[in-house]
Amino acid sequence: MADVKKIATRESYGNALKELGAEHEDLVVLDADLANATKTNTFQKAFPDRHFDCGIAEANMMDVAAGLSTMGLVPFASTFAMFAAGRAFEQVRNTIGYPHLNVKIGATHGGITVGEDGASHQCCEDFALMRVIPGMTVLCPADDVEARQMVRAAYEMQGPVYMRFGRAATPVFHDESYKFVIGKGEVVAEGSDVAVIATGVTVSGAMEAAELLAAEGISVRVVNMASIKPLDEALVIESAKECGRIVTVEEHEIFGGLGEAVCGVLSEKLPTPVKRLGLHDVFGHSGTAGELLAEFGLDGAGIAAGIREFLGK
């Protein structure tokens, strides 16, 4: 995929906000002194009167966003995933989640591909933290096209939404005709020996793994599951029926994330062997995004190795 265009989904977030801001005057953006990093400065330059820098006070920013939403505005509260899901968890839960307010959280720099910033900034627990909040929608796009569509879908729905975006550039495999729908996954490669259900940056890795394994006679179905909550349960069950075995892949701890969501569905509705690829009860550390994906077995070669082990090949 060396010749494929690559764009960081945090860039997509900023561009989508600018585009939506031109269409909807009720859209406002909040940031916590990180507008350059989260790319909300793209919106800020276009609509300075609708961009609010709350300083290094993420918990307060969530409360401000909650208040703005009660005035009929649609706030997008933006900061790193570690701060949005971690530092401000209580405010997200009690001030946004409990009253089910129409606040959208744009969490950038999620997962180990934050890279050199190290474990303190590599939030690999955010899916678990946000999934457990009643009524919270949790989303993670695989590429630029899907990310921009996701921001639009979040604006159009009522209720709180958590969106994770990445720092590292990600291959773009969707074309502009693609339409993201909350609660729906998509099959991006057909196969019959095993189904790989992936999210975010790991989707392109899963597609690369499928190509590697095809040369070995192993047929891999790849599912892009950008909607983690609500999960596309029908597609999970269909994939289990078609392939008989499931591998989940996520740039997240194996506890509480996509893998456990998939296992929860299958254990109740169609017991199926599942292997979860992700971080196994460990913190990340400093390194380039590519180095860390390889180390934790989340790049194409690592995912292929995990599938071979699961299949006994």
Secondary structure, 3 states (H helix, E strand, C coil): CCCCCEEEHHHHHHHHHHHHHHHCCCEEEEECCCHHHHCCHHHHHHCHHHEEECCCCHHHHHHHHHHHHCCCCEEEEEEEHHHHHHHCHHHHHHHHHCCCCCCEEEEECECHHHHHHCCCCCECCHHHHHHCCCCCEEECCCCHHHHHHHHHHHHHCCCCEEEECCCCEEECCCCCCCCCCCCCCEEEECCCCEEEEECCCHHHHHHHHHHHHHCCCCCEEEEECCEEECCCHHHHHHHHHHHCCEEEEEEEECCCCHHHHHHHHHHHHCCCCEEEEEECCCCCCCCCHHHHHHHCCCCHHHHHHHHHHHHCC
